[in-house]
């Protein structure tokens, strides 16, 4: 069964760690999540996966730890943290299925997850920054634009 080591990367240097490990001949993986406006972020910030097979013949842990972008191996006591290939295949599948799919589309009917508008429908207009969205709300037969946290919206069923 193939396994992967779990590495801790330096803050916001996951991609740098992957690139430098691959330049040295290692197989590294950092699942990425595409956010709005083509912004890409690590799915697991601060972590990178390193294929275990690279160490079967010649374990050179110091070479990995001294790689730019890498902080250290994740350990549980004296044991290195290992992740089974099957788990990473599931992560890869999710990463691929989420790529490029925005949370909401302009004109889509949305609802609110909670709060005073929980029972009211709105029309999604656009995003406003990373965490906020603009919706059109009909209150007392008058349309109002409202800026809300995107996490407080849900697709209307």
N, C-alpha and C positions, 0 to 999 in steps of 0.2 A: 504494500500500500504506500503510495507516494504521500509525503508529508512536506510541510513548509514550516520554516522557522518564522517566528514573529519578532520583528525588530522594532525598536522605538526610534523614531526619527527626531531630528532636531525640529523645533517649532517651525511650521510652515515650510519645511524642506523635504517633503515626501518625494516630490518629483525629482529633485536634485539627487536624493539618495538612490532612487531607482535608476536614473541615468548613469550615475557613477558606478553602481554595482554592475550594471550591464556592460559598461566599458571594460570591466575587469573579467568579463566572461560569466558572471553569475546570471541566474534567471530570477528577476525580482518582479513584484506585482504590487501595485497600489490601486485599489478600486476607486474610480472617480465618479462623481455625481454631477451631471450637468445642471446648473442652476439657470435662472432666468438671465436673459441678455448674454448668452454664450459664456457665462462665468462657470468655471469648472472647479470643484472642490473635492478633496478626498472624502470618501465615504466614512473612513475611520481616521480622523485627523490625528497625526502623530504616530501612525503605524504603517509599516511596510512588511510585505511577506517575501521571504527568501526561500527558494526551492532547496529542499534538504539534500537532493542528489549531489549537489556540488561538493559536499563534505564527506562523501563515502570513502573516497580514496585518500584525500589529503585535507583534513580539517584545519583550516587556517582562520580561526575566529578573530585573531588580531587584525588581519587584513580587512575583514568586514567592519569591525568596530572603528577602524581608522579611516573608513571611507567617508568622504565629505557628504554631509546630510544625515549620516547615521549616528545615533547616540550610543545604543547598546542593544544587546539581545534581551528579550523579555524572558525572565526566569521565574520559576516557582521553586524556591529553595535552590537546590543544586541542579535542577532539571531545566533544560531549555523549553520554552513554550513552543509546542508544535501544533499545527493546524492540519487536519486531514484534507486531501485533495478534493473529496466529495463536497466538503463545506465551501471551498473556494469556487468550485464549479457552480454551485448555487448562487454565490455572490456574483460571479461573472454573468450568469443568466439574468439576474436582477439588474445589474449594471447596464447590460445591453437593452433590456426591455424599457428601462427608464430614460435612456438616452434620447434627448431631444423632445421629450413629451412634456409640454408645459402643464402646470396644474389646472389652469382655466383658459378658456378662449374668449375673446371679445364677443359680447352678445349672449353668452351662455347664462342660463338661469342658475342662480346659486342661492344657498340658504346660509344661515348663521348657525354655528355650533352651539352657542349659548348667548346669554345676555338679553337685553330688552328687545332685540330684533329676532329672537330665536324662531318665532313662528312666521316671520315675514320673508317673502322672496325678494330677490334683487337681481339686477342685470349686471354681470361683470363687464367693466369697461376696459381697464388696463391695470398693469402693475405700476407701483410708484415706489421705486427703490427696491431694496432686497426683501423687505419683510412686510410691505404694505401694498394694498390694492385699492383701486377706485371702483366703487359700485354705484349703480343708479337705483335709488330707493323711491318707491311711490308711497308717500305718506300724506293722507288726507287729500287725495287726488292731485297732489303736487309732487313732481319729480325733484329729488334732491340727490346731488352727488355727495358721496360719503367716502372718506378715506378710512379703511379698516385694516387690521392686521390680517395678512393672508391666512395665517394659521386658524383664524376664527371663521373661515369660509368653508363650505362643503358643497359638493355638486348636488344639485337638487334632483331628487329621485322621482 
